[in-house]
């Protein structure tokens, strides 16, 4: 079974610039009524088919109960429960975020055109088609597939074109499993869906992007340079402004003395960071917009439960996470009362096998850039850790040999 998420997302360069939807490419999308609100993909674990077929007793009741063509009142109630559950699944998978500076990878989405106004929405290692495809086996099989977002002009023209986005919530074989068309809505900063497209918060501006910014709030400073980690589902090149420099590294090995072997795989103007490759970024500036990443090709997509694999072919001791969702229990109506699903989806920090980028705090003043114990218990989305499984017993690992076991201060 695949997850449920219905997404319409988009991407821009870090300077806000509205655009017309013009074929496949990277976009961001923000709401017309609430222009600081951007759509992000926040989860990928929830199950579309389960949501509308089984979890709420919805279409399962119609299917397995043999009343697919029976009592219309019973059918309507079952559909209503299924739609409520599916909507709540959706709201955990897609979130609104104030993101004007274009630093969140989750707001960088590849819109892949299928035909006409229909688009598959790809990002964070999943896609609309991937997360809505599935079937409920029973006396009558309900299949859900080819659920594209239909993105159409609402008003305006040129760079000021406003769009509505909707999906058809229906099985591919039985009209009785049709929950109708639902439009994307910004409900005061919360993503939801609605039967109506008339409200102003159902209108969106698209921003096509060729680059997004390194988040300067995540940078650590060391010897006049600035460092952070990055993990994206797409390949990218590095670009800089104002004569700055930028590099991307992987960690090829951990030496017995606790030092790290790094390999430069890209620099601004040369080389590409392959898709799904966790890296350390080195920037010569901590000014927003001076260091940017340029997405290349299409993002990679993996079925739920299948670990993402990197296109990088060399050794790399770094690993990364796409999601850090902590919504917890989400309640919904069932035929007999209420139930809930657990929307948590994050990588738990394990001290025995994971360290996080930071700079040491040495009492002698001999600080080092390296990887140290994390102060949190959940790894942040699109961030990276050093996998120390099977390595020597050093507490910390640094790039220079002096005092490798210093206490570190992490910033990720």
N, C-alpha and C positions, 0 to 999 in steps of 0.2 A: 504494500500500500504506500502511496506517496502522500506527501504533506499537503495541507490546504493553505494556500496563500493566494490572494489575488492582488497583483501588484501593477502599479503603473509608476514608473519611476524614471528619473531623468538626471542629466548631469550638465554642468557648465564649467567654464573657466572661472577662476576665483573672482573675477569682476562680474557682477550681475549683468547679463546680456540676454534679453529675451530672443527667441528664435522661432522660426517656423519648423514644423516637423517635416523633415525632408529625407526620408529613407532611413536605413539602419545607421546606428551610430551611438555615441555616448552622450547622454543627456542628464540633466537634473530637472525636477519639476517642483514649482512652488505655487501655493494657493493665491488666487487673485485677491480674495477678501482678506487674507492674512499673509501678506507677501514675505514675511520672515520665516514662514513655516515650509519646510521641505519634507518630502517623503523619503523614508529610508527603509531598507529591508533589515528587520531586526531578529528574525527567527526563521528556521526551516524545518522544524521537527513535527509540526502539526499535520493532521491527516484530513484532507478535504473529503474523501469518500466516507470515512468514519464519521466526520462531523455531520454531514447531511443525511447519512443513511442509517447510522447505528447509535452513535453516542447519545443522541437526544430521543431515541426511539422513533425518529422521523421516518425516512423513506423505507427503513427496514420494516416498519409496521405495514406500510403499503405493499411492500414486496413479499416478505415472508408470511404476512397475514392474509394474503390472498384477496385483498380489497383494492387492488390497483385500479380496478374499474368499478369499485363499489361505492359505499356511502360518501358523498362529496363533503359532508361536514367532518367526518373522520379524516378524510384525505387532507382537507384544508388545515386541520389542527396539526397533523403530522408534518406537513410541509412547514408550517409556522415554527414548530420546534426545531426542525432541521435547519431552517434559515437562521434562527437565533443563534444556534450553536456554531454554525459555519461563520457567522459574522464575528462572534467572539474569538474564534480561532484566527480569523483574518486580522483582527485588531491587535493580536499579540505578534503577528508576523510582519506587519507593516506599522510603522509609527511615524508621527509627525515630529520634526525636530527643528529648532531655530538654528539654521546652518548657513548664514550668509557668506561666510568666508571659505566655503568649499574645502573643508579639511577632512570630512568624514567619508571614508570609502563606501559606507553603506548608502550614501546618497548618489553615488556614481553608478549609473545603470545603463546597460546596453539595450537599446530598443532594436529588436531584430524584426524587420518587416516580413510578414508572411504573404499577405496580398491585400491590396487596397488599404483600408484603415486598420487592419488587424496586425497586432504586434505581440511577439513574445518578449517578455521582460526578463533580462538576465543580470544577475548580480549576486555577490557574496556566495558564489559556488552553487547557486540554484537558479531556477527560472520558473516563470509562470506555468509553462507546459509541464515541467517536471513535478511541480508541487500540486498540480490539480489533476494529474492523471492517476486513475485507479479504478477498481471495480468492486462491487459488492455482490458476491455469488449467492444465489438463492433460487427460488422457483422461477423468478425472472431476474436475469442478471442486469444490474445497473452499471453501465460503463460511463466513466467520465474522462474525456480526452479532448484535445484540440481546443482548449479553453483559452482563447486569445483575448487580449484587451483591445477593445475597439476605441480608437482615439480620433475624435472628430472635431472640426472647427465649430466653436460656439458663437463667437463674435470677433470683431476686429480684423485686422489684416497686417501683413508684413511681420515685423518683429513684435507687434502688439497683438498677435493672434491669440485668442483665448480658446482653450479646448475643454471638452468634457471627455471622460474616460469611463467606460462601462464594460462589464463582463456578463455573459449569458450563463446563468447557473443552471445547467441542465445536463442530463445524461444524454449520451449520443444515440440511444436507441428507443427510449419511451418518453413520449410527451408528458406523461403523468409525473415524470421525475423532473419536470421543468419548474425551477423556482423563480424564473423570470430574469429580467435584466436588472442589474444593480450598478449604480454610479458611485464613483469614488468621492468621498466627502471629507472635508476638514471640519470636524466637530469641535471647535474651540481648542485646537491643538492636538486632538485625538483623531486618528484615522478611523473611518468607518465607511459603511456603504448605505445607499439609499435608493428607493425606487424612483425618486424624482431627480431630474437634472436642472430644475429651475432655480434652485437656490444658488446664491453667489458663491458659497463655499464649495460648490461642485465644479467650479471653473478653475483652470490651471494655466500657468505660463510655462512653456518649455524653454530650457536653457541648454543649448548644445555646447559641449566642452571639448577642448583638445588637451586640457591640463587641469590638475587640481593641486592644492597647496599642501605642503608638509605642515603638520600641526605644530606650531612653534611652542605651544604649551607643554608638549611632551619631550622637548629637547633637553639633554643634559650637556653641560659645557665641560670641555677638557682640552687644555692647552690651546685655547683660542679657537677651537672647532666645536661644532654642536652635533649631537648624535641622538638618534631614535631608532626604533625598529619598525618594520613595515611588512605586512602580509596581505596580498591582494589576489583575487581570482583571475586577474588579467596581467599580461605582460606590459611593461612600460619602459620608456626612456626617461632620462633625467634632463631637466633644463633649469637654467638659472637666469637671474636678472642682475643688472648692475655689476657685471664682471665677477660675480661670485663663483665658487666651485662646489661640486657635489659628487659624491661617490657612493657606490653600493658594495657591501661586502657580505660574504658568507663565512662561516667558521668551518674550516676543513678538518680540524683535529684539535684535541685537547692533549697537551704534552704532560708528561709525568710530573713536571715541576709546577703545574698549575697555570702555565701560560697557554694562550690560545693562538692557533695558526689561522690567520684570516686571508681570504683571497678576494681581490677586487674583481668584480664581474661587470661593472659598468661605471662610467663617469659621464658628466654632462658633455654631450657632443659625441660620445662613443659608447657603443654597447647597449644591450637591452637586458633588463631584469626579466627572466622568464616567468610565465604565469605560475601562480601558487608557490612562489619561492620566498621563504622567509629570509629577510636581509637586515643588516644594519645600514642605516643611511648616515653619511657624514656630510654636514653642510658647513659652509664657511660663514653663514649668516643666520641670525635668529629673527630676522625681519619677515613678517608675513608676506608671501608673494615672491620672495627672492629665490626660493627653492621649490620647484614644482615637478610633478610626475605626469608624463604624457601617456595615457593608455594606448595600447597597440592591439590590433586584432579583436577577436571576441573573447569574453571571459570564459573560463572553463566551468562546466556544470557537472555535478556528481549526484547520483541518487542518494537519498537520505540513508544514512548508516554506512555509506562508503567513504572511506577517508580520502581526502583530496591528495592528489599526487602532483609533485612539482615537475615542470618541464626542464628544470636544471638537472644536468646529468652528472655533475661532480659531487664530491662528498660535501655534506652540509650538516652540522650538528644542531642547527637551529630548527625550531618548529613554531607553528603559529596557530591562531584560532580566528575564525570568522565571526563568531557570535558570542555575546555575553548578555543573554536575556534572563532577567530575574523576576518575571511577573508572578511566579508562584501559582497558586490555585485560582482558576477561572471558573466561575459557577455558571450553569445554564439550566434551563427548564427541561424536565423529562416528563414522560407520560404519567409517572407516579409521584413526581415532586421535583427535586433538584439533584444535580450531581455536579462534578467538576472534573477538569483536566489540569495537569501540571504543565505550565508553559515555560518552566525553567529550561534553559539551554545554554550552558557555559562549560568552559574547561576549568576544572578545579586545580588550584595550585597544589603541587605535591613537592614538599621540601626535599625529599630524598632524590628526586630526579630532575628538578627544574630550578633554574636560576634566571634572574631578570637583569636587563641592562641597567647600569648605574655607574657612579664614580665613588671610589672608596673614601673613607674619612680616616686618615692616618694621624695618630698623635704626633708623628715626627714630620708631618707635612709632605710626605712622599705619597701623594694620592695617585690612584691608577684607574683608568677606564677598564671596566670588566663586567662580569655577571655575578650577582649576589642574591642572597635570600630575599624573597618578596615579602612586603608587609601586608598584602591582601590575601584573600583566599580564592578569588576568581580572576582568571586571566582576562584582560580587556580585549575587546574585539579588534581584529586586524593588527594585533601586537604579537610579539615573538618572545620565546624563551630559549635558553640553552639547555639542550637535553644532556644531562650528565649521567645517564644510565650507564653502568659499567665502567665509569671513569674512576680515577684514583680518589683518595679520600680527602682531597683539599676541600675546605669549606667554600671558598670562592675561586674564581678564575679570572685572570687579567691578561692584558695584551703585553705587558712588560714584566720582567722577571723580579723586579724589586718588590719585596713584601707582598707576595701573592695572596696571603691569607688575611688581608685587612678587612675590616668591617665595611660594608658598602651601603650607600644610600641610593635606592632605586627611585625612578621617576615615572615608571610605566605601570 
